[in-house]
Amino acid sequence: MSSFDYQSVAGEYQFRALKSKHPMQRFWHGGKLKMIDRFVRPRPASSDARTLEVGCGSGNLLLQAIGPGGFPVALDLSAQALSFVQARLQEIGESLRGSGCTQAVADFLPLAADSFDCIILSEVIEHLEHPELVIREAQRVLRPGGKLLVTTPNYRSLWPVLEWLIDLFRLTPKMAGEQHISKFNLHSLQRILEHNGLDIEYMGSIYGLSPFLSFFSEKMAGQHLEKELEKSYSSSGMILVAMAAKP
């Protein structure tokens, strides 16, 4: 893992970003909820459906993914993030079968094998020196037939330029070389998933043109994002998206 101090990031950071005054930041975080709606929410809900988000941050994706009767589990290294997510889960507790929050590192999950129906791993693997370890752990704790959703920056896109600009103007804590230490493209992400025993169901990318359209029209940006989500094996977007299943 990188030496970056993740405890320094406010637990509600991603939640506040959903209402940011900056159109691109607001769209960036809100667009991921559309991704969850497309790849996770359509799955048939059951009374014992268990969903895990590794590196949950403020819990935006986890809360978007769960339905009534679900059992969400939030896992993060940051105590601040977990405290914030726990409060959010308590607000909807009556509609859930149960929930959990666990403080742990991503590459050693203190969870039983074959225990989750879905795992969300969004923008985590780029922070790890050995990302294959968390993919292996995710495969272990998924139930047979369970799904893993992975996103990570695409270093064969405009992402390196955007990352450089973000660091230059100090819009977030420094990313290049401090937070982001493992770099992926479409093919290397596919390889790491397949090498760890997962079957690819979808590979693609989002945030090509859509984030830039958000400066002019959020509606137009959203429509373009829907088109990006429909394209398989597109590698032009700044964020790679993969959906894989445990046989």
C-alpha positions as CSV (number, residue, x, y, z in Angstrom):
1,M,0.0,0.0,0.0
2,S,1.1,3.6,-0.6
3,S,2.5,5.7,2.2
4,F,-0.4,8.2,1.9
5,D,-2.3,8.9,5.2
6,Y,-5.8,7.9,4.4
7,Q,-6.9,8.9,7.8
8,S,-6.4,12.5,6.7
9,V,-9.3,12.3,4.2
10,A,-12.7,13.4,5.7
11,G,-15.1,10.5,6.1
12,E,-17.8,12.4,4.3
13,Y,-15.6,13.5,1.3
14,Q,-17.3,11.5,-1.4
15,F,-20.8,12.2,0.0
16,R,-20.2,16.0,0.0
17,A,-18.8,15.7,-3.6
18,L,-22.3,14.6,-4.8
19,K,-23.4,18.2,-4.1
20,S,-20.2,20.0,-5.0
21,K,-20.5,23.4,-6.6
22,H,-17.9,22.2,-9.2
23,P,-19.9,20.6,-12.0
24,M,-17.2,18.0,-13.0
25,Q,-16.7,16.8,-9.4
26,R,-20.4,16.5,-8.9
27,F,-20.9,14.6,-12.1
28,W,-17.8,12.4,-11.5
29,H,-19.2,11.1,-8.2
30,G,-22.9,11.1,-9.2
31,G,-22.1,9.2,-12.5
32,K,-20.8,6.2,-10.5
33,L,-24.3,5.8,-9.0
34,K,-25.6,5.3,-12.6
35,M,-22.9,2.7,-13.0
36,I,-24.2,0.9,-9.9
37,D,-27.7,1.1,-11.2
38,R,-26.7,-0.6,-14.4
39,F,-24.4,-3.3,-13.2
40,V,-25.4,-4.1,-9.6
41,R,-29.0,-3.0,-8.9
42,P,-30.6,-5.1,-11.8
43,R,-29.5,-8.3,-10.0
44,P,-32.5,-10.1,-8.3
45,A,-32.7,-9.1,-4.7
46,S,-33.1,-11.8,-2.0
47,S,-33.6,-11.7,1.7
48,D,-30.1,-12.9,2.3
49,A,-28.2,-10.9,-0.4
50,R,-24.9,-9.7,1.1
51,T,-23.0,-6.9,-0.5
52,L,-19.4,-5.8,0.4
53,E,-17.7,-2.6,-0.6
54,V,-13.9,-2.7,-0.1
55,G,-12.5,0.8,0.3
56,C,-16.0,2.2,0.9
57,G,-15.1,5.8,1.6
58,S,-18.4,7.6,2.3
59,G,-20.4,4.6,1.2
60,N,-22.1,6.2,-1.8
61,L,-21.9,3.1,-4.0
62,L,-22.7,0.6,-1.2
63,L,-25.9,2.4,-0.3
64,Q,-26.9,2.7,-3.9
65,A,-26.3,-1.0,-4.5
66,I,-28.5,-2.4,-1.7
67,G,-32.2,-3.0,-1.7
68,P,-34.7,-3.8,1.1
69,G,-33.7,-6.9,3.1
70,G,-30.1,-6.7,2.0
71,F,-27.1,-7.1,4.2
72,P,-24.4,-4.4,3.3
73,V,-20.9,-4.6,4.8
74,A,-18.5,-1.6,4.5
75,L,-14.8,-2.1,4.8
76,D,-12.2,0.7,4.8
77,L,-8.9,1.5,6.4
78,S,-10.2,4.9,7.5
79,A,-12.0,5.0,10.9
80,Q,-13.6,8.4,9.8
81,A,-15.1,6.9,6.7
82,L,-16.5,3.9,8.6
83,S,-18.0,6.1,11.3
84,F,-19.8,8.1,8.6
85,V,-21.0,5.0,6.7
86,Q,-22.3,3.5,9.9
87,A,-24.4,6.5,10.6
88,R,-25.8,6.4,7.1
89,L,-26.6,2.7,7.5
90,Q,-28.3,3.3,10.8
91,E,-30.7,5.8,9.1
92,I,-32.0,3.0,6.9
93,G,-31.5,0.2,9.3
94,E,-35.2,-0.8,9.5
95,S,-35.2,-1.8,5.8
96,L,-32.1,-4.0,6.1
97,R,-31.6,-7.5,7.4
98,G,-28.5,-6.3,9.0
99,S,-25.2,-4.5,8.2
100,G,-21.6,-4.3,9.2
101,C,-18.6,-2.0,9.2
102,T,-15.0,-3.4,9.3
103,Q,-11.7,-1.6,9.6
104,A,-9.1,-3.6,7.6
105,V,-6.6,-3.4,4.8
106,A,-7.9,-4.4,1.4
107,D,-5.4,-7.2,0.7
108,F,-6.3,-9.2,3.8
109,L,-10.1,-9.4,4.3
110,P,-11.1,-10.7,7.8
111,L,-14.2,-12.3,6.2
112,A,-15.3,-15.9,5.7
113,A,-14.9,-17.6,2.3
114,D,-18.0,-17.9,0.0
115,S,-19.9,-15.3,2.1
116,F,-20.9,-12.5,-0.3
117,D,-23.1,-12.2,-3.4
118,C,-21.5,-9.0,-4.7
119,I,-18.3,-7.1,-4.0
120,I,-17.6,-3.5,-5.1
121,L,-14.0,-2.5,-5.5
122,S,-14.1,1.0,-6.8
123,E,-10.8,2.9,-7.3
124,V,-8.9,0.8,-4.8
125,I,-6.4,-1.4,-6.7
126,E,-4.4,1.6,-8.0
127,H,-3.5,2.4,-4.3
128,L,-2.0,-1.0,-3.7
129,E,1.6,-2.2,-4.3
130,H,0.3,-5.7,-4.9
131,P,-3.2,-5.3,-6.3
132,E,-3.5,-9.0,-7.1
133,L,-3.8,-9.8,-3.4
134,V,-7.1,-7.9,-3.0
135,I,-8.5,-9.5,-6.2
136,R,-7.5,-12.9,-4.8
137,E,-9.2,-12.1,-1.5
138,A,-12.3,-10.9,-3.3
139,Q,-12.5,-14.1,-5.2
140,R,-12.2,-16.1,-2.0
141,V,-15.0,-14.3,-0.1
142,L,-17.4,-14.3,-3.1
143,R,-20.0,-17.1,-3.2
144,P,-20.0,-19.2,-6.3
145,G,-21.9,-17.2,-8.9
146,G,-21.1,-14.0,-7.0
147,K,-20.2,-10.8,-8.9
148,L,-17.2,-8.4,-8.5
149,L,-17.4,-4.9,-9.8
150,V,-14.0,-3.2,-10.2
151,T,-13.1,0.3,-11.4
152,T,-9.7,1.9,-11.6
153,P,-8.1,4.8,-13.6
154,N,-7.2,4.0,-17.2
155,Y,-3.6,5.0,-17.9
156,R,-4.1,4.7,-21.6
157,S,-6.5,7.6,-21.7
158,L,-6.6,11.2,-20.8
159,W,-6.5,10.2,-17.1
160,P,-2.7,10.9,-16.6
161,V,-3.3,14.5,-17.9
162,L,-6.2,15.0,-15.6
163,E,-4.3,13.5,-12.7
164,W,-1.4,15.9,-13.4
165,L,-3.7,18.9,-13.5
166,I,-5.5,17.9,-10.3
167,D,-2.1,17.6,-8.6
168,L,-0.8,20.8,-10.1
169,F,-3.7,22.8,-8.7
170,R,-3.9,20.8,-5.5
171,L,-7.6,20.0,-6.0
172,T,-7.2,16.8,-4.0
173,P,-4.4,15.3,-1.9
174,K,-1.6,14.4,-4.3
175,M,-2.4,11.3,-6.4
176,A,0.5,10.5,-8.7
177,G,3.2,8.5,-6.9
178,E,1.6,8.9,-3.5
179,Q,-2.0,7.6,-3.7
180,H,-1.8,5.9,-7.1
181,I,1.1,3.5,-7.3
182,S,-0.3,0.7,-9.6
183,K,-1.3,1.6,-13.1
184,F,-3.8,-0.3,-15.3
185,N,-5.2,-0.4,-18.8
186,L,-8.0,-2.4,-20.2
187,H,-5.9,-5.5,-20.9
188,S,-3.9,-5.5,-17.7
189,L,-7.1,-5.3,-15.7
190,Q,-8.6,-8.1,-17.6
191,R,-5.5,-10.3,-17.0
192,I,-5.4,-9.7,-13.3
193,L,-9.1,-10.7,-12.9
194,E,-8.8,-13.8,-15.1
195,H,-5.5,-14.9,-13.5
196,N,-7.3,-15.0,-10.2
197,G,-10.1,-17.3,-11.3
198,L,-12.8,-14.9,-12.3
199,D,-14.9,-14.9,-15.5
200,I,-15.2,-11.6,-17.3
201,E,-18.8,-10.5,-17.9
202,Y,-18.2,-6.9,-18.9
203,M,-15.1,-4.8,-19.7
204,G,-15.2,-1.2,-20.7
205,S,-14.6,2.4,-19.6
206,I,-16.5,5.5,-18.7
207,Y,-15.7,9.2,-18.4
208,G,-14.3,9.8,-21.9
209,L,-16.2,12.9,-23.1
210,S,-19.0,12.9,-20.5
211,P,-17.2,14.7,-17.6
212,F,-16.3,17.6,-19.8
213,L,-19.8,17.9,-21.1
214,S,-20.9,18.5,-17.5
215,F,-19.5,22.0,-17.7
216,F,-22.2,22.8,-20.2
217,S,-25.1,20.5,-19.4
218,E,-25.5,17.9,-16.7
219,K,-28.3,16.3,-18.6
220,M,-26.2,16.0,-21.8
221,A,-23.3,14.6,-19.7
222,G,-25.6,12.0,-18.2
223,Q,-26.9,10.9,-21.6
224,H,-23.4,10.5,-22.9
225,L,-22.5,8.5,-19.8
226,E,-25.3,6.1,-20.5
227,K,-23.8,5.5,-24.0
228,E,-20.4,4.9,-22.5
229,L,-21.8,2.3,-20.2
230,E,-23.3,0.4,-23.1
231,K,-20.0,0.0,-24.9
232,S,-18.1,-3.2,-24.2
233,Y,-14.3,-3.2,-24.5
234,S,-14.2,0.5,-25.0
235,S,-10.8,1.8,-23.7
236,S,-11.2,5.6,-24.3
237,G,-12.7,6.5,-21.0
238,M,-10.6,7.7,-18.0
239,I,-12.1,5.1,-15.6
240,L,-12.0,1.3,-16.4
241,V,-15.0,-0.7,-15.4
242,A,-15.1,-4.5,-15.1
243,M,-17.8,-6.9,-14.0
244,A,-16.5,-10.4,-13.2
245,A,-18.1,-13.5,-11.7
246,K,-16.8,-16.4,-9.5
247,P,-17.5,-19.7,-11.3
